[in-house]
Amino acid sequence: MKSLFRPLVVIFAVLTALTGLAYPAVMTAFGQAVFPYEANGSLIEVNGKPVGSALIGQQFDAPQYFWGRLSATTPMPYNAQGSSGSNFGPTNPALADEIKGRLDALKAAGTDMSKPVPVDLVTSSASGLDPEISPAAAAYQVERVAKARHLSANDVQALVDRYTSGRQFGLFGEPRVNVLKLNLALDAAQHG
């Protein structure tokens, strides 16, 4: 029995050192050296203070701001420690209630409801943390945001266009708009 015990302990110690200490240390050093912005949370700062991350959405529900996707995380929206989708199927009444709630909120905020509503404005994402919306979802909100801020719709649309990112490497994903960056740009344009 002793002849089996010693190799097991040695293998356990070596694997623990490799996978629990060496690998994380090397990956942390690599991330800090090559991708420091991303490795440190992709924080967005205003006047030297962090106001959010480019990678995690935030709750915006005031009419003068663009709204992101709904978040199904608990106990609060966009909780990075509880990343998850709602897992509601298309026939689940809770999904219909979620969609109806967002439609009611859009209507109450003064959104023109005569146009089809982009799906990413009324459904939550798989992670519950999406920081971005589609250009169609942003365009849908331009009139409401412009009216609430007393700006021209053309000026607001110009900011949406400026903060729209294309496909990665021209091939992957879909065009998207980072909601936090766009809302910060709106604040800066109005106050600056």
Secondary structure, DSSP 8 states (H G I E B T S, - for coil): -HHHHHHHHHHHHHHIIIIIIIHHHHHHHHHHHH-HHHHTT-EEEETTEEEEESSS-----STTS----B---SSSTT-GGG-------TT-HHHHHHHHHHHHHHHHTT--TTS---GGGTSB-SSS---EE-HHHHHHHHHHHHHHHT--HHHHHHHHHHTEE--BTTTBS--EEEHHHHHHHHHHHHH-
